[in-house]
């Protein structure tokens, strides 16, 4: 897993809610390479995130998502 940080932002911007929101990752989660999980989202237990997916909303337990934006498979 890689963390990508780009740009330079004023430290004051981190307190207005645009930056610093946490990502919660449940237990037994698989995250494919180059997947991007946007701030403030929660990945449920036993979920699978496809490679190169862009997660823009919460992912429930026991589902597989993939794509840009990530959507449920199957």
PQR file with spaces between the fields and no chain letter, atoms N, CA, C, O and H, PARSE charges and radii, in Angstrom:
ATOM       1  N    UNK     1       0.844   -1.151    0.000 -0.4000 1.5000
ATOM       2  CA   UNK     1       0.000    0.000    0.000 -0.0000 2.0000
ATOM       3  C    UNK     1       0.898    1.225    0.000  0.5500 1.7000
ATOM       4  O    UNK     1       1.929    1.249    0.672 -0.5500 1.4000
ATOM       5  N    UNK     2       0.510    2.220   -0.742 -0.4000 1.5000
ATOM       6  CA   UNK     2       1.266    3.467   -0.805 -0.0000 2.0000
ATOM       7  C    UNK     2       0.373    4.623   -0.395  0.5500 1.7000
ATOM       8  O    UNK     2      -0.839    4.596   -0.614 -0.5500 1.4000
ATOM       9  H    UNK     2      -0.327    2.200   -1.288  0.4000 1.0000
ATOM      10  N    UNK     3       0.966    5.613    0.186 -0.4000 1.5000
ATOM      11  CA   UNK     3       0.251    6.834    0.535 -0.0000 2.0000
ATOM      12  C    UNK     3       0.781    7.932   -0.361  0.5500 1.7000
ATOM      13  O    UNK     3       1.979    8.215   -0.363 -0.5500 1.4000
ATOM      14  H    UNK     3       1.950    5.635    0.363  0.4000 1.0000
ATOM      15  N    UNK     4      -0.094    8.543   -1.113 -0.4000 1.5000
ATOM      16  CA   UNK     4       0.307    9.604   -2.021 -0.0000 2.0000
ATOM      17  C    UNK     4      -0.076   10.957   -1.430  0.5500 1.7000
ATOM      18  O    UNK     4      -1.231   11.186   -1.071 -0.5500 1.4000
ATOM      19  H    UNK     4      -1.067    8.313   -1.111  0.4000 1.0000
ATOM      20  N    UNK     5       0.889   11.831   -1.337 -0.4000 1.5000
ATOM      21  CA   UNK     5       0.657   13.185   -0.847 -0.0000 2.0000
ATOM      22  C    UNK     5       1.130   14.127   -1.934  0.5500 1.7000
ATOM      23  O    UNK     5       2.265   14.032   -2.401 -0.5500 1.4000
ATOM      24  H    UNK     5       1.827   11.645   -1.629  0.4000 1.0000
ATOM      25  N    UNK     6       0.263   15.028   -2.331 -0.4000 1.5000
ATOM      26  CA   UNK     6       0.644   15.934   -3.397 -0.0000 2.0000
ATOM      27  C    UNK     6       0.245   17.354   -3.028  0.5500 1.7000
ATOM      28  O    UNK     6      -0.685   17.583   -2.255 -0.5500 1.4000
ATOM      29  H    UNK     6      -0.659   15.105   -1.952  0.4000 1.0000
ATOM      30  N    UNK     7       0.967   18.287   -3.596 -0.4000 1.5000
ATOM      31  CA   UNK     7       0.671   19.690   -3.339 -0.0000 2.0000
ATOM      32  C    UNK     7       1.156   20.130   -1.963  0.5500 1.7000
ATOM      33  O    UNK     7       1.644   19.331   -1.165 -0.5500 1.4000
ATOM      34  H    UNK     7       1.724   18.101   -4.223  0.4000 1.0000
ATOM      35  N    UNK     8       1.010   21.387   -1.723 -0.4000 1.5000
ATOM      36  CA   UNK     8       1.373   21.957   -0.427 -0.0000 2.0000
ATOM      37  C    UNK     8       0.209   22.809    0.019  0.5500 1.7000
ATOM      38  O    UNK     8      -0.267   23.657   -0.736 -0.5500 1.4000
ATOM      39  H    UNK     8       0.613   22.036   -2.372  0.4000 1.0000
ATOM      40  N    UNK     9      -0.252   22.597    1.226 -0.4000 1.5000
ATOM      41  CA   UNK     9      -1.410   23.318    1.724 -0.0000 2.0000
ATOM      42  C    UNK     9      -1.049   24.030    3.016  0.5500 1.7000
ATOM      43  O    UNK     9      -0.219   23.569    3.799 -0.5500 1.4000
ATOM      44  H    UNK     9       0.134   21.908    1.839  0.4000 1.0000
ATOM      45  N    UNK    10      -1.678   25.129    3.206 -0.4000 1.5000
ATOM      46  CA   UNK    10      -1.525   25.883    4.447 -0.0000 2.0000
ATOM      47  C    UNK    10      -2.043   25.028    5.603  0.5500 1.7000
ATOM      48  O    UNK    10      -3.117   24.434    5.497 -0.5500 1.4000
ATOM      49  H    UNK    10      -2.352   25.504    2.570  0.4000 1.0000
ATOM      50  N    UNK    11      -1.304   24.960    6.687 -0.4000 1.5000
ATOM      51  CA   UNK    11      -1.695   24.136    7.839 -0.0000 2.0000
ATOM      52  C    UNK    11      -3.069   24.519    8.364  0.5500 1.7000
ATOM      53  O    UNK    11      -3.759   23.674    8.934 -0.5500 1.4000
ATOM      54  H    UNK    11      -0.432   25.442    6.773  0.4000 1.0000
ATOM      55  N    UNK    12      -3.485   25.762    8.191 -0.4000 1.5000
ATOM      56  CA   UNK    12      -4.806   26.190    8.665 -0.0000 2.0000
ATOM      57  C    UNK    12      -5.926   25.496    7.896  0.5500 1.7000
ATOM      58  O    UNK    12      -7.020   25.317    8.432 -0.5500 1.4000
ATOM      59  H    UNK    12      -2.924   26.449    7.728  0.4000 1.0000
ATOM      60  N    UNK    13      -5.669   25.101    6.646 -0.4000 1.5000
ATOM      61  CA   UNK    13      -6.684   24.414    5.856 -0.0000 2.0000
ATOM      62  C    UNK    13      -7.014   23.039    6.421  0.5500 1.7000
ATOM      63  O    UNK    13      -8.107   22.525    6.180 -0.5500 1.4000
ATOM      64  H    UNK    13      -4.780   25.246    6.211  0.4000 1.0000
ATOM      65  N    UNK    14      -6.121   22.448    7.145 -0.4000 1.5000
ATOM      66  CA   UNK    14      -6.350   21.106    7.686 -0.0000 2.0000
ATOM      67  C    UNK    14      -7.411   21.097    8.763  0.5500 1.7000
ATOM      68  O    UNK    14      -7.925   20.030    9.098 -0.5500 1.4000
ATOM      69  H    UNK    14      -5.233   22.865    7.340  0.4000 1.0000
ATOM      70  N    UNK    15      -7.755   22.230    9.311 -0.4000 1.5000
ATOM      71  CA   UNK    15      -8.747   22.277   10.389 -0.0000 2.0000
ATOM      72  C    UNK    15     -10.138   22.607    9.884  0.5500 1.7000
ATOM      73  O    UNK    15     -11.082   22.608   10.674 -0.5500 1.4000
ATOM      74  H    UNK    15      -7.337   23.097    9.039  0.4000 1.0000
ATOM      75  N    UNK    16     -10.302   22.886    8.608 -0.4000 1.5000
ATOM      76  CA   UNK    16     -11.624   23.269    8.111 -0.0000 2.0000
ATOM      77  C    UNK    16     -12.431   22.090    7.575  0.5500 1.7000
ATOM      78  O    UNK    16     -13.502   22.301    7.006 -0.5500 1.4000
ATOM      79  H    UNK    16      -9.535   22.886    7.967  0.4000 1.0000
ATOM      80  N    UNK    17     -11.958   20.865    7.736 -0.4000 1.5000
ATOM      81  CA   UNK    17     -12.695   19.688    7.314 -0.0000 2.0000
ATOM      82  C    UNK    17     -12.307   19.157    5.954  0.5500 1.7000
ATOM      83  O    UNK    17     -12.678   18.031    5.623 -0.5500 1.4000
ATOM      84  H    UNK    17     -11.088   20.693    8.198  0.4000 1.0000
ATOM      85  N    UNK    18     -11.577   19.910    5.148 -0.4000 1.5000
ATOM      86  CA   UNK    18     -11.165   19.414    3.842 -0.0000 2.0000
ATOM      87  C    UNK    18     -10.032   18.419    3.959  0.5500 1.7000
ATOM      88  O    UNK    18      -9.916   17.508    3.139 -0.5500 1.4000
ATOM      89  H    UNK    18     -11.276   20.825    5.417  0.4000 1.0000
ATOM      90  N    UNK    19      -9.204   18.582    4.955 -0.4000 1.5000
ATOM      91  CA   UNK    19      -8.057   17.700    5.150 -0.0000 2.0000
ATOM      92  C    UNK    19      -8.148   17.092    6.541  0.5500 1.7000
ATOM      93  O    UNK    19      -8.804   17.644    7.424 -0.5500 1.4000
ATOM      94  H    UNK    19      -9.297   19.322    5.621  0.4000 1.0000
ATOM      95  N    UNK    20      -7.502   15.978    6.730 -0.4000 1.5000
ATOM      96  CA   UNK    20      -7.404   15.392    8.057 -0.0000 2.0000
ATOM      97  C    UNK    20      -8.569   14.517    8.454  0.5500 1.7000
ATOM      98  O    UNK    20      -8.614   14.048    9.591 -0.5500 1.4000
ATOM      99  H    UNK    20      -6.969   15.529    6.012  0.4000 1.0000
ATOM     100  N    UNK    21      -9.532   14.272    7.546 -0.4000 1.5000
ATOM     101  CA   UNK    21     -10.609   13.344    7.894 -0.0000 2.0000
ATOM     102  C    UNK    21     -10.056   11.925    7.812  0.5500 1.7000
ATOM     103  O    UNK    21      -9.306   11.596    6.893 -0.5500 1.4000
ATOM     104  H    UNK    21      -9.496   14.653    6.622  0.4000 1.0000
ATOM     105  N    UNK    22     -10.419   11.108    8.755 -0.4000 1.5000
ATOM     106  CA   UNK    22      -9.834    9.773    8.823 -0.0000 2.0000
ATOM     107  C    UNK    22     -10.502    8.808    7.848  0.5500 1.7000
ATOM     108  O    UNK    22     -11.635    9.015    7.413 -0.5500 1.4000
ATOM     109  H    UNK    22     -11.028   11.375    9.502  0.4000 1.0000
ATOM     110  N    UNK    23      -9.777    7.766    7.524 -0.4000 1.5000
ATOM     111  CA   UNK    23     -10.284    6.624    6.768 -0.0000 2.0000
ATOM     112  C    UNK    23     -10.283    5.452    7.733  0.5500 1.7000
ATOM     113  O    UNK    23      -9.269    5.168    8.371 -0.5500 1.4000
ATOM     114  H    UNK    23      -8.857    7.598    7.877  0.4000 1.0000
ATOM     115  N    UNK    24     -11.419    4.769    7.843 -0.4000 1.5000
ATOM     116  CA   UNK    24     -11.531    3.618    8.739 -0.0000 2.0000
ATOM     117  C    UNK    24     -11.573    2.357    7.889  0.5500 1.7000
ATOM     118  O    UNK    24     -12.409    2.224    6.995 -0.5500 1.4000
ATOM     119  H    UNK    24     -12.243    4.999    7.325  0.4000 1.0000
ATOM     120  N    UNK    25     -10.663    1.436    8.179 -0.4000 1.5000
ATOM     121  CA   UNK    25     -10.585    0.184    7.428 -0.0000 2.0000
ATOM     122  C    UNK    25     -10.884   -0.962    8.385  0.5500 1.7000
ATOM     123  O    UNK    25     -10.218   -1.132    9.406 -0.5500 1.4000
ATOM     124  H    UNK    25      -9.984    1.545    8.905  0.4000 1.0000
ATOM     125  N    UNK    26     -11.905   -1.745    8.031 -0.4000 1.5000
ATOM     126  CA   UNK    26     -12.332   -2.857    8.873 -0.0000 2.0000
ATOM     127  C    UNK    26     -11.339   -4.012    8.875  0.5500 1.7000
ATOM     128  O    UNK    26     -10.231   -3.910    8.347 -0.5500 1.4000
ATOM     129  H    UNK    26     -12.446   -1.606    7.202  0.4000 1.0000
ATOM     130  N    UNK    27     -11.770   -5.113    9.484 -0.4000 1.5000
ATOM     131  CA   UNK    27     -10.921   -6.302    9.585 -0.0000 2.0000
ATOM     132  C    UNK    27     -11.029   -7.147    8.325  0.5500 1.7000
ATOM     133  O    UNK    27     -12.080   -7.202    7.686 -0.5500 1.4000
ATOM     134  H    UNK    27     -12.670   -5.196    9.913  0.4000 1.0000
ATOM     135  N    UNK    28      -9.928   -7.803    7.978 -0.4000 1.5000
ATOM     136  CA   UNK    28      -9.860   -8.739    6.866 -0.0000 2.0000
ATOM     137  C    UNK    28     -10.247   -8.083    5.535  0.5500 1.7000
ATOM     138  O    UNK    28     -10.950   -8.687    4.725 -0.5500 1.4000
ATOM     139  H    UNK    28      -9.074   -7.758    8.496  0.4000 1.0000
ATOM     140  N    UNK    29      -9.795   -6.871    5.317 -0.4000 1.5000
ATOM     141  CA   UNK    29     -10.085   -6.128    4.095 -0.0000 2.0000
ATOM     142  C    UNK    29      -8.938   -6.311    3.108  0.5500 1.7000
ATOM     143  O    UNK    29      -7.770   -6.254    3.492 -0.5500 1.4000
ATOM     144  H    UNK    29      -9.224   -6.381    5.974  0.4000 1.0000
ATOM     145  N    UNK    30      -9.265   -6.529    1.855 -0.4000 1.5000
ATOM     146  CA   UNK    30      -8.262   -6.597    0.795 -0.0000 2.0000
ATOM     147  C    UNK    30      -8.373   -5.334   -0.029  0.5500 1.7000
ATOM     148  O    UNK    30      -9.458   -4.982   -0.491 -0.5500 1.4000
ATOM     149  H    UNK    30     -10.214   -6.575    1.544  0.4000 1.0000
ATOM     150  N    UNK    31      -7.238   -4.638   -0.220 -0.4000 1.5000
ATOM     151  CA   UNK    31      -7.199   -3.411   -1.015 -0.0000 2.0000
ATOM     152  C    UNK    31      -6.226   -3.629   -2.158  0.5500 1.7000
ATOM     153  O    UNK    31      -5.034   -3.851   -1.942 -0.5500 1.4000
ATOM     154  H    UNK    31      -6.357   -4.923    0.155  0.4000 1.0000
ATOM     155  N    UNK    32      -6.745   -3.563   -3.379 -0.4000 1.5000
ATOM     156  CA   UNK    32      -5.922   -3.773   -4.570 -0.0000 2.0000
ATOM     157  C    UNK    32      -4.920   -2.648   -4.771  0.5500 1.7000
ATOM     158  O    UNK    32      -5.096   -1.543   -4.257 -0.5500 1.4000
ATOM     159  H    UNK    32      -7.713   -3.383   -3.555  0.4000 1.0000
ATOM     160  N    UNK    33      -3.878   -2.938   -5.516 -0.4000 1.5000
ATOM     161  CA   UNK    33      -2.829   -1.968   -5.788 -0.0000 2.0000
ATOM     162  C    UNK    33      -3.361   -0.714   -6.466  0.5500 1.7000
ATOM     163  O    UNK    33      -4.250   -0.783   -7.315 -0.5500 1.4000
ATOM     164  H    UNK    33      -3.735   -3.835   -5.934  0.4000 1.0000
ATOM     165  N    UNK    34      -2.816    0.414   -6.088 -0.4000 1.5000
ATOM     166  CA   UNK    34      -3.131    1.728   -6.646 -0.0000 2.0000
ATOM     167  C    UNK    34      -4.565    2.166   -6.386  0.5500 1.7000
ATOM     168  O    UNK    34      -5.051    3.092   -7.035 -0.5500 1.4000
ATOM     169  H    UNK    34      -2.094    0.470   -5.398  0.4000 1.0000
ATOM     170  N    UNK    35      -5.255    1.511   -5.439 -0.4000 1.5000
ATOM     171  CA   UNK    35      -6.605    1.959   -5.066 -0.0000 2.0000
ATOM     172  C    UNK    35      -6.493    3.260   -4.280  0.5500 1.7000
ATOM     173  O    UNK    35      -5.534    3.470   -3.537 -0.5500 1.4000
ATOM     174  H    UNK    35      -4.860    0.759   -4.912  0.4000 1.0000
ATOM     175  N    UNK    36      -7.477    4.122   -4.452 -0.4000 1.5000
ATOM     176  CA   UNK    36      -7.510    5.406   -3.769 -0.0000 2.0000
ATOM     177  C    UNK    36      -8.775    5.463   -2.937  0.5500 1.7000
ATOM     178  O    UNK    36      -9.877    5.330   -3.469 -0.5500 1.4000
ATOM     179  H    UNK    36      -8.256    3.951   -5.056  0.4000 1.0000
ATOM     180  N    UNK    37      -8.624    5.662   -1.633 -0.4000 1.5000
ATOM     181  CA   UNK    37      -9.757    5.787   -0.724 -0.0000 2.0000
ATOM     182  C    UNK    37      -9.778    7.227   -0.245  0.5500 1.7000
ATOM     183  O    UNK    37      -8.854    7.678    0.432 -0.5500 1.4000
ATOM     184  H    UNK    37      -7.728    5.770   -1.201  0.4000 1.0000
ATOM     185  N    UNK    38     -10.824    7.940   -0.594 -0.4000 1.5000
ATOM     186  CA   UNK    38     -10.895    9.356   -0.247 -0.0000 2.0000
ATOM     187  C    UNK    38     -11.162    9.549    1.239  0.5500 1.7000
ATOM     188  O    UNK    38     -11.763    8.687    1.879 -0.5500 1.4000
ATOM     189  H    UNK    38     -11.575    7.573   -1.145  0.4000 1.0000
ATOM     190  N    UNK    39     -10.719   10.676    1.791 -0.4000 1.5000
ATOM     191  CA   UNK    39     -10.876   10.942    3.227 -0.0000 2.0000
ATOM     192  C    UNK    39     -12.330   10.882    3.681  0.5500 1.7000
ATOM     193  O    UNK    39     -13.245   11.261    2.950 -0.5500 1.4000
ATOM     194  H    UNK    39     -10.231   11.376    1.271  0.4000 1.0000
ATOM     195  N    UNK    40     -12.517   10.395    4.906 -0.4000 1.5000
ATOM     196  CA   UNK    40     -13.831   10.361    5.520 -0.0000 2.0000
ATOM     197  C    UNK    40     -14.628    9.106    5.241  0.5500 1.7000
ATOM     198  O    UNK    40     -15.756    8.985    5.720 -0.5500 1.4000
ATOM     199  H    UNK    40     -11.774   10.086    5.499  0.4000 1.0000
ATOM     200  N    UNK    41     -14.080    8.161    4.476 -0.4000 1.5000
ATOM     201  CA   UNK    41     -14.803    6.940    4.142 -0.0000 2.0000
ATOM     202  C    UNK    41     -14.454    5.808    5.089  0.5500 1.7000
ATOM     203  O    UNK    41     -13.390    5.784    5.708 -0.5500 1.4000
ATOM     204  H    UNK    41     -13.164    8.260    4.087  0.4000 1.0000
ATOM     205  N    UNK    42     -15.403    4.853    5.184 -0.4000 1.5000
ATOM     206  CA   UNK    42     -15.225    3.666    6.007 -0.0000 2.0000
ATOM     207  C    UNK    42     -15.323    2.442    5.114  0.5500 1.7000
ATOM     208  O    UNK    42     -16.239    2.329    4.299 -0.5500 1.4000
ATOM     209  H    UNK    42     -16.267    4.872    4.681  0.4000 1.0000
ATOM     210  N    UNK    43     -14.377    1.530    5.270 -0.4000 1.5000
ATOM     211  CA   UNK    43     -14.389    0.259    4.541 -0.0000 2.0000
ATOM     212  C    UNK    43     -14.793   -0.811    5.545  0.5500 1.7000
ATOM     213  O    UNK    43     -14.121   -1.002    6.559 -0.5500 1.4000
ATOM     214  H    UNK    43     -13.633    1.622    5.932  0.4000 1.0000
ATOM     215  N    UNK    44     -15.891   -1.508    5.265 -0.4000 1.5000
ATOM     216  CA   UNK    44     -16.419   -2.506    6.199 -0.0000 2.0000
ATOM     217  C    UNK    44     -15.578   -3.768    6.263  0.5500 1.7000
ATOM     218  O    UNK    44     -14.714   -4.000    5.418 -0.5500 1.4000
ATOM     219  H    UNK    44     -16.437   -1.353    4.442  0.4000 1.0000
ATOM     220  N    UNK    45     -15.842   -4.574    7.274 -0.4000 1.5000
ATOM     221  CA   UNK    45     -15.139   -5.842    7.468 -0.0000 2.0000
ATOM     222  C    UNK    45     -15.339   -6.753    6.253  0.5500 1.7000
ATOM     223  O    UNK    45     -16.410   -6.770    5.646 -0.5500 1.4000
ATOM     224  H    UNK    45     -16.544   -4.385    7.961  0.4000 1.0000
ATOM     225  N    UNK    46     -14.294   -7.507    5.910 -0.4000 1.5000
ATOM     226  CA   UNK    46     -14.319   -8.517    4.843 -0.0000 2.0000
ATOM     227  C    UNK    46     -14.638   -7.938    3.463  0.5500 1.7000
ATOM     228  O    UNK    46     -15.095   -8.675    2.588 -0.5500 1.4000
ATOM     229  H    UNK    46     -13.424   -7.493    6.404  0.4000 1.0000
ATOM     230  N    UNK    47     -14.412   -6.655    3.246 -0.4000 1.5000
ATOM     231  CA   UNK    47     -14.649   -6.043    1.942 -0.0000 2.0000
ATOM     232  C    UNK    47     -13.423   -6.222    1.053  0.5500 1.7000
ATOM     233  O    UNK    47     -12.313   -6.438    1.539 -0.5500 1.4000
ATOM     234  H    UNK    47     -14.041   -6.057    3.957  0.4000 1.0000
ATOM     235  N    UNK    48     -13.642   -6.128   -0.257 -0.4000 1.5000
ATOM     236  CA   UNK    48     -12.564   -6.200   -1.239 -0.0000 2.0000
ATOM     237  C    UNK    48     -12.654   -4.961   -2.119  0.5500 1.7000
ATOM     238  O    UNK    48     -13.710   -4.652   -2.671 -0.5500 1.4000
ATOM     239  H    UNK    48     -14.544   -5.952   -0.652  0.4000 1.0000
ATOM     240  N    UNK    49     -11.524   -4.252   -2.244 -0.4000 1.5000
ATOM     241  CA   UNK    49     -11.437   -3.066   -3.088 -0.0000 2.0000
ATOM     242  C    UNK    49     -10.568   -3.431   -4.285  0.5500 1.7000
ATOM     243  O    UNK    49      -9.410   -3.812   -4.113 -0.5500 1.4000
ATOM     244  H    UNK    49     -10.666   -4.503   -1.796  0.4000 1.0000
ATOM     245  N    UNK    50     -11.109   -3.319   -5.490 -0.4000 1.5000
ATOM     246  CA   UNK    50     -10.379   -3.685   -6.701 -0.0000 2.0000
ATOM     247  C    UNK    50      -9.202   -2.759   -6.966  0.5500 1.7000
ATOM     248  O    UNK    50      -9.186   -1.611   -6.523 -0.5500 1.4000
ATOM     249  H    UNK    50     -12.050   -3.010   -5.630  0.4000 1.0000
ATOM     250  N    UNK    51      -8.227   -3.269   -7.690 -0.4000 1.5000
ATOM     251  CA   UNK    51      -7.038   -2.489   -8.045 -0.0000 2.0000
ATOM     252  C    UNK    51      -7.437   -1.248   -8.838  0.5500 1.7000
ATOM     253  O    UNK    51      -8.321   -1.302   -9.693 -0.5500 1.4000
ATOM     254  H    UNK    51      -8.240   -4.202   -8.050  0.4000 1.0000
ATOM     255  N    UNK    52      -6.784   -0.148   -8.548 -0.4000 1.5000
ATOM     256  CA   UNK    52      -6.980    1.147   -9.212 -0.0000 2.0000
ATOM     257  C    UNK    52      -8.370    1.737   -9.013  0.5500 1.7000
ATOM     258  O    UNK    52      -8.765    2.642   -9.748 -0.5500 1.4000
ATOM     259  H    UNK    52      -6.066   -0.104   -7.853  0.4000 1.0000
ATOM     260  N    UNK    53      -9.113    1.242   -8.035 -0.4000 1.5000
ATOM     261  CA   UNK    53     -10.441    1.784   -7.752 -0.0000 2.0000
ATOM     262  C    UNK    53     -10.333    3.114   -7.022  0.5500 1.7000
ATOM     263  O    UNK    53      -9.342    3.387   -6.344 -0.5500 1.4000
ATOM     264  H    UNK    53      -8.792    0.507   -7.438  0.4000 1.0000
ATOM     265  N    UNK    54     -11.364    3.935   -7.170 -0.4000 1.5000
ATOM     266  CA   UNK    54     -11.450    5.205   -6.449 -0.0000 2.0000
ATOM     267  C    UNK    54     -12.697    5.136   -5.571  0.5500 1.7000
ATOM     268  O    UNK    54     -13.822    5.188   -6.068 -0.5500 1.4000
ATOM     269  H    UNK    54     -12.169    3.713   -7.721  0.4000 1.0000
ATOM     270  N    UNK    55     -12.483    5.021   -4.271 -0.4000 1.5000
ATOM     271  CA   UNK    55     -13.587    4.880   -3.320 -0.0000 2.0000
ATOM     272  C    UNK    55     -14.014    6.276   -2.867  0.5500 1.7000
ATOM     273  O    UNK    55     -13.254    6.991   -2.214 -0.5500 1.4000
ATOM     274  H    UNK    55     -11.569    4.979   -3.868  0.4000 1.0000
ATOM     275  N    UNK    56     -15.252    6.652   -3.228 -0.4000 1.5000
ATOM     276  CA   UNK    56     -15.742    7.987   -2.905 -0.0000 2.0000
ATOM     277  C    UNK    56     -16.830    7.972   -1.834  0.5500 1.7000
ATOM     278  O    UNK    56     -17.267    9.027   -1.374 -0.5500 1.4000
ATOM     279  H    UNK    56     -15.870    6.071   -3.758  0.4000 1.0000
ATOM     280  N    UNK    57     -17.265    6.774   -1.438 -0.4000 1.5000
ATOM     281  CA   UNK    57     -18.269    6.667   -0.374 -0.0000 2.0000
ATOM     282  C    UNK    57     -17.993    5.415    0.445  0.5500 1.7000
ATOM     283  O    UNK    57     -17.175    4.581    0.057 -0.5500 1.4000
ATOM     284  H    UNK    57     -16.910    5.918   -1.812  0.4000 1.0000
ATOM     285  N    UNK    58     -18.675    5.283    1.578 -0.4000 1.5000
ATOM     286  CA   UNK    58     -18.468    4.135    2.455 -0.0000 2.0000
ATOM     287  C    UNK    58     -18.740    2.822    1.722  0.5500 1.7000
ATOM     288  O    UNK    58     -19.602    2.747    0.847 -0.5500 1.4000
ATOM     289  H    UNK    58     -19.340    5.961    1.893  0.4000 1.0000
ATOM     290  N    UNK    59     -17.986    1.790    2.102 -0.4000 1.5000
ATOM     291  CA   UNK    59     -18.147    0.449    1.545 -0.0000 2.0000
ATOM     292  C    UNK    59     -18.669   -0.451    2.659  0.5500 1.7000
ATOM     293  O    UNK    59     -18.030   -0.560    3.706 -0.5500 1.4000
ATOM     294  H    UNK    59     -17.285    1.851    2.813  0.4000 1.0000
ATOM     295  N    UNK    60     -19.832   -1.106    2.456 -0.4000 1.5000
ATOM     296  CA   UNK    60     -20.393   -1.963    3.505 -0.0000 2.0000
ATOM     297  C    UNK    60     -19.558   -3.224    3.744  0.5500 1.7000
ATOM     298  O    UNK    60     -18.626   -3.520    2.995 -0.5500 1.4000
ATOM     299  H    UNK    60     -20.352   -1.017    1.606  0.4000 1.0000
ATOM     300  N    UNK    61     -19.907   -3.953    4.794 -0.4000 1.5000
ATOM     301  CA   UNK    61     -19.262   -5.232    5.097 -0.0000 2.0000
ATOM     302  C    UNK    61     -19.523   -6.240    3.979  0.5500 1.7000
ATOM     303  O    UNK    61     -20.576   -6.220    3.340 -0.5500 1.4000
ATOM     304  H    UNK    61     -20.664   -3.712    5.402  0.4000 1.0000
ATOM     305  N    UNK    62     -18.552   -7.116    3.755 -0.4000 1.5000
ATOM     306  CA   UNK    62     -18.696   -8.308    2.910 -0.0000 2.0000
ATOM     307  C    UNK    62     -19.096   -8.021    1.466  0.5500 1.7000
ATOM     308  O    UNK    62     -19.865   -8.787    0.885 -0.5500 1.4000
ATOM     309  H    UNK    62     -17.697   -7.132    4.273  0.4000 1.0000
ATOM     310  N    UNK    63     -18.597   -6.943    0.876 -0.4000 1.5000
ATOM     311  CA   UNK    63     -18.889   -6.663   -0.531 -0.0000 2.0000
ATOM     312  C    UNK    63     -17.587   -6.464   -1.297  0.5500 1.7000
ATOM     313  O    UNK    63     -16.529   -6.245   -0.708 -0.5500 1.4000
ATOM     314  H    UNK    63     -17.973   -6.321    1.348  0.4000 1.0000
ATOM     315  N    UNK    64     -17.686   -6.546   -2.626 -0.4000 1.5000
ATOM     316  CA   UNK    64     -16.566   -6.271   -3.511 -0.0000 2.0000
ATOM     317  C    UNK    64     -16.923   -5.057   -4.352  0.5500 1.7000
ATOM     318  O    UNK    64     -17.992   -5.005   -4.959 -0.5500 1.4000
ATOM     319  H    UNK    64     -18.546   -6.724   -3.105  0.4000 1.0000
ATOM     320  N    UNK    65     -16.018   -4.077   -4.384 -0.4000 1.5000
ATOM     321  CA   UNK    65     -16.223   -2.895   -5.202 -0.0000 2.0000
ATOM     322  C    UNK    65     -15.023   -2.713   -6.123  0.5500 1.7000
ATOM     323  O    UNK    65     -13.910   -3.134   -5.809 -0.5500 1.4000
ATOM     324  H    UNK    65     -15.150   -4.119   -3.890  0.4000 1.0000
ATOM     325  N    UNK    66     -15.271   -2.075   -7.269 -0.4000 1.5000
ATOM     326  CA   UNK    66     -14.188   -1.779   -8.200 -0.0000 2.0000
ATOM     327  C    UNK    66     -14.656   -0.670   -9.133  0.5500 1.7000
ATOM     328  O    UNK    66     -15.853   -0.444   -9.309 -0.5500 1.4000
ATOM     329  H    UNK    66     -16.176   -1.732   -7.524  0.4000 1.0000
ATOM     330  N    UNK    67     -13.686    0.014   -9.724 -0.4000 1.5000
ATOM     331  CA   UNK    67     -13.988    1.016  -10.723 -0.0000 2.0000
ATOM     332  C    UNK    67     -13.721    2.432  -10.238  0.5500 1.7000
ATOM     333  O    UNK    67     -13.269    2.669   -9.117 -0.5500 1.4000
ATOM     334  H    UNK    67     -12.713   -0.170   -9.581  0.4000 1.0000
ATOM     335  N    UNK    68     -14.027    3.369  -11.148 -0.4000 1.5000
ATOM     336  CA   UNK    68     -13.852    4.801  -10.857 -0.0000 2.0000
ATOM     337  C    UNK    68     -15.114    5.524  -11.298  0.5500 1.7000
ATOM     338  O    UNK    68     -15.297    5.772  -12.490 -0.5500 1.4000
ATOM     339  H    UNK    68     -14.394    3.177  -12.058  0.4000 1.0000
ATOM     340  N    UNK    69     -15.980    5.863  -10.366 -0.4000 1.5000
ATOM     341  CA   UNK    69     -15.907    5.606   -8.934 -0.0000 2.0000
ATOM     342  C    UNK    69     -16.230    4.138   -8.610  0.5500 1.7000
ATOM     343  O    UNK    69     -16.889    3.449   -9.388 -0.5500 1.4000
ATOM     344  H    UNK    69     -15.831    5.661   -9.398  0.4000 1.0000
ATOM     345  N    UNK    70     -15.762    3.688   -7.474 -0.4000 1.5000
ATOM     346  CA   UNK    70     -15.974    2.294   -7.080 -0.0000 2.0000
ATOM     347  C    UNK    70     -17.459    2.014   -6.911  0.5500 1.7000
ATOM     348  O    UNK    70     -18.183    2.793   -6.291 -0.5500 1.4000
ATOM     349  H    UNK    70     -15.226    4.248   -6.842  0.4000 1.0000
ATOM     350  N    UNK    71     -17.906    0.884   -7.474 -0.4000 1.5000
ATOM     351  CA   UNK    71     -19.296    0.463   -7.319 -0.0000 2.0000
ATOM     352  C    UNK    71     -19.330   -1.036   -7.049  0.5500 1.7000
ATOM     353  O    UNK    71     -18.355   -1.748   -7.288 -0.5500 1.4000
ATOM     354  H    UNK    71     -17.317    0.252   -7.978  0.4000 1.0000
ATOM     355  N    UNK    72     -20.465   -1.497   -6.548 -0.4000 1.5000
ATOM     356  CA   UNK    72     -20.613   -2.908   -6.182 -0.0000 2.0000
ATOM     357  C    UNK    72     -20.509   -3.808   -7.408  0.5500 1.7000
ATOM     358  O    UNK    72     -21.020   -3.483   -8.480 -0.5500 1.4000
ATOM     359  H    UNK    72     -21.257   -0.919   -6.353  0.4000 1.0000
ATOM     360  N    UNK    73     -19.846   -4.932   -7.235 -0.4000 1.5000
ATOM     361  CA   UNK    73     -19.757   -5.948   -8.284 -0.0000 2.0000
ATOM     362  C    UNK    73     -20.703   -7.084   -7.932  0.5500 1.7000
ATOM     363  O    UNK    73     -20.849   -7.445   -6.764 -0.5500 1.4000
ATOM     364  H    UNK    73     -19.430   -5.196   -6.365  0.4000 1.0000
ATOM     365  N    UNK    74     -21.333   -7.636   -8.936 -0.4000 1.5000
ATOM     366  CA   UNK    74     -22.170   -8.807   -8.736 -0.0000 2.0000
ATOM     367  C    UNK    74     -23.489   -8.578   -8.258  0.5500 1.7000
ATOM     368  O    UNK    74     -24.249   -9.528   -8.067 -0.5500 1.4000
ATOM     369  H    UNK    74     -21.215   -7.343   -9.885  0.4000 1.0000
